[in-house]
């Protein structure tokens, strides 16, 4: 038995082949349809799809990275502080190591010079004069404090002065003590003049902080230690304008297609100020890239609340309260297998040719029947 007998595609002689106009039209349409369908399949094969799944988060002992980039156009950098606090009462260690402040002019452009720090020696000297007297046994601030006058017979140093030296941190201790106990007596004129020089500036705060992965908050508030200085310069709480532009707030590393709802949010206040609160629900997220690399990050959604200084007896501030969702989301990138693409292409080509052959056969038989009927009528 010759091998040619297994040919399931028998050929006809060229002399017996008949080419028709209808067959040409069907053949061209068939080729165009195959090209279109093949192009769509190739595009689909090249497209990376993302599958999502939800399940209970069982991970423990991880940390949470908070990325911030926020601009305060109406407050100088020297009066804004950032802090974190979780439910256990812990603050983030080394908070300012990865946070930078950039001074801005009235138009929002960065200023080259960094904000100078207050002169600690001058502040300490004035504080010592208030606590220990003027070197002649006079201690007006000490008497006003009630019983903090220097002890006699110690060379005029004073018991409070001796306590300060024993603690080893005179500048910070004296500044805080007098700011808390004697706000009207202890007036840092240098700090007031320094702040007045920077009124009208803005501040952009950017960086990240790592905290324990439990519910808590991070906030931008006014420096409480300098509250007397703030009120001396700004006169009223409404003048402490906490308008802010959120360039970016995120939790963890970004992944392709990630959306942070707070990005590019603007809150502008006119002739008033208040207390902003953002309530954020953080959803732990696992992202598995097409290459197999796995990224642990977070998504979030939020609601917000604003109250003016007349509604709440607090200094203006911007608070971000966050909670960790017990449900974790997983996103996995995938692409169609090559075998599935080849199978689909074969199905397209074979199916189109088969259907086109049936259509051409119907058209040809109909044409023959019509010509036969027309010839019989004559």
C-alpha positions in Angstrom: 0.0 0.0 0.0 1.6 3.3 -1.1 2.1 6.0 1.5 0.1 8.4 -0.6 -3.0 6.5 0.2 -3.0 8.0 3.7 -3.5 11.5 2.2 -6.8 12.9 3.6 -6.5 15.9 1.3 -7.0 14.6 -2.2 -6.1 17.0 -5.0 -8.1 17.6 -8.1 -6.7 18.3 -11.5 -6.3 22.0 -12.3 -8.5 21.5 -15.4 -11.4 20.5 -13.1 -11.1 23.5 -10.8 -13.6 26.3 -11.2 -12.8 29.8 -9.8 -15.8 32.1 -9.3 -16.3 35.7 -8.2 -18.3 34.6 -5.1 -15.4 32.3 -4.1 -12.9 35.1 -4.4 -15.0 37.4 -2.2 -15.4 34.7 0.4 -11.7 33.9 0.3 -10.7 37.6 0.8 -13.2 37.9 3.7 -11.9 34.7 5.2 -8.3 36.0 5.1 -9.2 39.4 6.6 -11.2 37.7 9.4 -8.3 35.3 10.2 -5.9 38.3 10.4 -8.2 40.3 12.7 -8.9 37.4 15.1 -5.2 36.4 15.2 -4.2 40.0 16.0 -6.7 40.1 18.9 -5.4 36.8 20.3 -1.8 38.0 20.1 -2.7 41.2 21.9 -4.5 39.2 24.6 -1.5 36.9 24.9 0.8 39.9 25.4 -1.5 41.5 28.0 -0.6 40.8 31.7 -3.7 40.1 33.7 -4.1 40.4 37.5 -6.1 38.0 39.6 -7.3 39.0 43.0 -8.1 36.9 46.1 -9.2 37.7 49.6 -8.4 35.7 52.7 -7.8 36.1 56.5 -4.5 37.7 57.4 -2.6 35.4 59.7 0.8 37.2 59.6 2.2 38.4 62.9 5.1 40.5 64.2 5.5 42.7 61.1 6.2 46.4 60.9 4.3 49.1 58.9 6.1 51.6 56.8 4.3 55.0 56.4 5.3 57.2 53.5 4.3 60.9 53.7 4.7 63.9 51.4 2.6 66.8 52.7 2.9 70.5 52.1 1.7 73.2 54.5 1.6 76.4 52.5 0.8 78.7 55.4 3.0 77.5 58.3 6.8 77.7 58.6 8.7 74.5 59.3 9.8 75.6 62.8 6.2 75.4 64.2 5.2 72.0 62.7 6.0 68.7 64.4 5.3 65.1 63.3 4.7 62.3 65.8 3.2 58.8 65.9 1.4 56.9 68.6 0.0 53.4 68.5 -2.6 51.8 70.8 0.0 50.5 73.1 1.3 54.0 73.7 4.5 53.6 71.8 6.1 56.2 69.7 8.2 55.4 66.6 11.9 55.3 67.4 14.2 57.6 65.5 11.2 59.3 64.0 13.1 62.2 62.3 15.9 60.1 60.8 14.0 59.6 57.6 11.9 62.8 57.6 13.0 66.0 55.8 11.5 69.5 56.0 11.8 71.9 53.1 11.0 75.6 53.5 8.8 77.1 50.9 8.2 80.7 49.8 4.8 82.2 49.3 4.5 80.8 45.8 5.4 77.2 47.0 8.9 77.2 45.6 11.7 75.7 47.8 14.0 78.0 49.6 17.7 77.2 49.5 18.6 78.1 53.1 17.5 75.7 55.8 15.6 76.9 58.9 18.2 78.0 61.5 17.8 76.4 64.9 17.3 78.6 68.0 20.4 79.6 69.8 20.5 77.2 72.8 23.2 79.1 74.6 21.2 82.3 74.7 18.0 80.6 75.7 19.8 78.7 78.5 21.5 81.9 79.8 18.2 83.7 80.0 16.6 80.7 81.7 19.4 80.5 84.3 19.0 84.2 85.1 15.3 83.7 85.6 15.8 80.6 87.8 19.0 81.4 89.7 18.7 85.2 89.9 21.0 87.9 88.5 24.1 86.9 90.5 23.2 89.2 93.5 20.7 86.9 95.1 17.7 88.2 93.2 15.5 85.5 91.7 12.2 87.0 90.4 11.3 84.0 88.4 12.1 81.6 91.2 10.0 83.6 93.6 7.1 83.6 91.1 7.5 79.8 90.8 7.1 79.5 94.6 10.0 78.1 96.5 12.6 77.7 93.7 14.9 80.4 95.0 18.6 79.6 95.2 19.8 78.2 98.5 22.0 80.4 100.6 25.6 79.6 101.2 26.3 77.7 97.9 27.9 80.6 96.1 24.7 82.0 94.6 24.3 79.0 92.3 20.9 78.1 93.7 19.3 74.7 94.4 17.4 74.7 91.1 20.6 75.6 89.2 22.4 72.8 91.0 19.6 70.4 90.1 19.8 71.4 86.4 23.6 70.8 86.3 23.2 67.5 88.0 20.7 66.3 85.4 23.1 67.3 82.7 20.6 68.8 80.2 20.2 72.4 81.2 18.9 73.8 77.9 16.1 71.4 77.3 15.0 71.1 80.9 15.0 74.9 81.6 13.2 75.7 78.4 10.5 73.1 79.0 10.1 74.0 82.7 9.7 77.7 82.2 7.5 77.3 79.1 5.1 75.1 81.2 5.2 76.9 84.5 5.9 80.5 83.6 4.6 81.3 80.1 4.1 84.9 80.9 7.4 85.4 82.7 9.6 83.4 80.4 9.4 85.1 77.0 12.0 84.0 74.4 12.3 87.2 72.5 14.9 85.7 70.1 12.5 82.9 69.3 9.6 85.3 68.7 11.7 87.5 66.4 13.0 84.4 64.6 9.4 83.1 64.0 8.2 86.5 62.8 10.9 86.5 60.1 9.5 83.2 58.8 5.8 84.1 58.9 4.4 83.7 55.4 6.6 80.7 54.6 5.3 77.2 54.0 6.8 73.8 54.7 6.9 70.5 52.8 7.4 67.4 54.9 8.5 64.2 53.1 9.9 60.9 54.1 8.9 57.7 55.9 8.6 56.3 59.3 8.4 52.6 60.4 5.9 51.7 63.2 4.5 48.5 64.8 1.7 47.0 62.7 -1.1 47.9 65.1 -3.7 50.5 65.1 -2.5 54.0 65.9 -2.1 57.5 64.4 0.5 59.9 63.0 -0.1 63.5 63.1 1.2 67.0 62.2 0.7 69.3 65.1 2.0 72.7 66.3 5.0 72.7 68.7 3.4 72.7 72.1 6.7 73.7 73.8 6.5 77.0 71.9 2.8 77.7 72.4 3.4 81.0 74.1 5.7 82.0 71.2 3.0 81.0 68.7 0.3 83.0 70.4 2.6 86.0 70.7 3.2 86.0 66.9 -0.1 84.7 65.5 -2.4 86.2 68.2 -5.2 83.8 67.5 -5.7 80.1 66.8 -7.6 80.9 63.6 -4.4 82.5 62.3 -2.6 79.1 62.6 -3.8 78.0 59.2 -3.3 74.2 58.7 -4.3 74.2 55.1 -2.4 71.3 53.5 -1.7 69.6 50.2 -1.2 65.9 50.3 1.1 64.9 47.6 1.3 61.3 48.7 0.4 59.1 51.7 1.0 55.4 51.4 1.7 52.4 53.5 4.5 50.1 52.3 6.1 49.9 48.9 4.1 50.7 45.7 3.2 48.1 43.0 2.0 48.5 39.4 -1.5 49.9 39.3 -1.6 50.8 43.0 -4.0 53.6 43.9 -3.6 55.7 47.0 -6.9 57.6 47.6 -5.3 60.5 49.5 -2.8 61.4 46.8 -3.2 64.9 45.4 -5.7 65.9 48.0 -5.9 69.7 48.8 -7.5 71.2 51.9 -7.4 75.0 51.8 -8.8 77.1 54.6 -9.6 80.9 54.3 -9.6 83.1 57.5 -10.1 80.1 59.7 -8.4 77.0 61.0 -9.3 73.7 62.6 -8.7 70.1 63.4 -8.5 67.6 60.5 -9.0 63.9 61.1 -8.5 61.2 58.5 -9.7 57.7 59.4 -7.8 55.1 57.4 -8.5 51.4 57.0 -5.3 49.7 56.0 -5.7 46.5 54.0 -2.5 44.2 54.0 -1.7 43.3 50.4 0.5 40.7 48.8 1.5 41.4 45.2 3.0 38.6 43.1 4.7 39.8 40.0 4.9 37.9 36.7 8.5 37.1 37.4 7.5 35.4 40.7 8.7 38.2 43.0 6.4 38.7 46.0 5.9 42.1 47.6 4.2 42.6 50.9 2.6 46.0 51.0 -0.7 47.7 51.9 -3.7 49.4 50.4 -6.2 51.7 52.2 -9.4 53.5 52.1 -10.4 56.5 54.2 -13.1 58.9 55.6 -12.4 62.3 57.0 -13.8 64.8 59.5 -13.0 68.5 60.0 -13.9 70.7 62.9 -13.1 74.4 63.3 -11.3 75.9 66.3 -14.7 77.2 67.5 -16.1 73.6 67.6 -13.3 72.0 69.4 -11.0 73.4 72.1 -7.8 72.2 70.6 -4.9 73.6 68.7 -5.1 73.2 64.9 -3.7 69.9 63.7 -3.9 67.2 61.1 -4.4 63.7 62.4 -4.2 60.4 60.4 -5.8 57.5 62.4 -5.2 54.1 60.9 -6.5 50.6 61.6 -5.3 47.3 60.2 -7.9 45.2 58.4 -8.0 41.4 59.3 -8.6 40.6 55.7 -5.6 40.4 53.3 -5.8 40.9 49.6 -3.6 39.1 47.1 -2.9 40.2 43.6 -1.2 37.8 41.1 0.0 38.7 37.6 -0.4 36.1 34.9 -0.2 35.7 31.2 -1.9 33.1 28.9 0.2 30.0 28.3 1.8 29.7 24.9 0.0 26.3 24.3 -3.3 28.0 24.8 -2.4 30.6 22.3 -1.4 28.1 19.6 -4.5 26.0 20.3 -6.7 29.1 19.8 -4.9 30.1 16.6 -5.5 26.7 15.1 -9.1 26.8 16.1 -9.5 30.2 14.5 -7.8 29.2 11.2 -9.6 25.9 10.9 -12.9 27.2 12.0 -12.9 30.2 9.6 -11.8 28.0 6.7 -14.5 25.5 7.4 -17.3 28.0 7.8 -16.0 29.9 4.7 -16.1 26.7 2.7 -19.7 26.0 3.7 -20.7 29.6 2.8 -18.9 29.4 -0.6 -20.6 26.0 -1.3 -24.0 27.4 -0.5 -23.4 30.4 -2.7 -22.1 28.2 -5.6 -25.1 25.8 -5.4 -27.6 28.6 -5.2 -26.0 30.3 -8.3 -26.2 27.0 -10.2 -29.8 26.4 -9.1 -30.7 30.0 -10.2 -29.1 29.6 -13.6 -30.7 26.3 -14.1 -34.1 27.6 -13.2 -33.6 30.6 -15.5 -32.6 28.4 -18.4 -35.6 26.1 -18.0 -37.9 29.1 -18.0 -36.6 30.2 -21.4 
